[in-house]
């Protein structure tokens, strides 16, 4: 049995991983949309980019996936496009514990793991081979990049990016819209709206608005 039709919103590199995941789950991709006019009419993994994001609303399809890696741009897209049916998609080679709670529009890619009683907000990306351990709490629009790992009971605020290979120790907290740089090791709480880097991760500067 086939899954429903779905629109893919975004046509960059991240969209390639989204498209392959949806194909494996047997979704029928009815269109790809991107605000970059240079991409219009060009194929991405065999699917033509049909126009800007708002043009997706003219297709009559209500099911959509955001294929945009940047957290702030993903949030603005949701605000622009309104009450579509945002599909949560879990790659067949990922593991999500049955007790975990996932919001709307969540993408879980190959090799990712979400453990018991984790709570994941709306439009979160758990990228390739990333892991979210037991009792973690992730806000909306978080991105856990490839190979990043959260130990148990980590709290991650809205819009946070955990960079590739980043880790967070048990019980730590990361404030809203902060960035943990690639390979950063969070061993104590990180405030909101900062870029933190290093081992251990330390705030280096404010996040640009």
C-alpha positions, 0 to 999 in steps of 0.5 A, a space after each residue: 500500500 502506497 503512502 499519500 502524495 506529498 510535496 517537498 519544500 526545498 531543493 538544496 542538498 538537504 532535500 536529496 536526503 529527504 527525497 530518498 527517505 520519502 521514496 523508501 517510505 513509498 510516498 508519492 512526491 507530487 512536486 518539489 518547490 524552492 524560492 531560488 528561481 535558478 532551480 525552477 525547471 531543473 531536476 533533483 533526483 528525478 523530480 523537477 522543481 516546479 516553482 517557489 514555495 507558495 506555489 505549492 499551495 496551488 497543487 491541491 495537495 495538503 501533505 508537505 515536508 520541509 526539506 530545508 536544513 537551516 532552522 530559522 528559514 524552516 521556521 519562516 517557511 512554516 509561518 508563510 505556508 500555514 496549516 499544511 499537513 506536515 508529514 513526519 518521516 522516519 527512515 527505515 534504517 532508523 530506530 525510534 523507541 515506541 515510547 518517544 513522542 515526535 511532533 509534526 514535520 519531524 525528519 529522522 534519517 538513516 542510522 539515527 536513534 531516538 530512545 525511550 521517553 524522548 520528546 521531539 518538537 515540531 519540524 526537528 531534524 535528527 540527521 544521519 547517524 545522530 542519536 537522542 537518548 532517553 528522556 531528552 526534550 527537544 524544542 521546535 525547529 532543532 537540528 541534530 546534525 550527522 553524527 551528533 549525540 545527546 546523552 540522557 535527559 538533555 534539554 535542547 531549546 527551540 531552534 538549536 543546531 547541534 553541529 556535526 559530531 557535537 555531543 551533550 552530557 547527561 542532564 545538560 541544557 542548551 538555550 533557544 536558538 544557540 549553535 553548538 559548533 562541529 565537534 563541540 562537547 557540552 558538559 555544562 548548560 549553554 545559554 540562549 542565542 550564543 555560538 558555543 564551540 570547543 571541548 568543553 563547549 564555551 560561548 564564543 559570540 552571540 548568534 546573529 539575528 
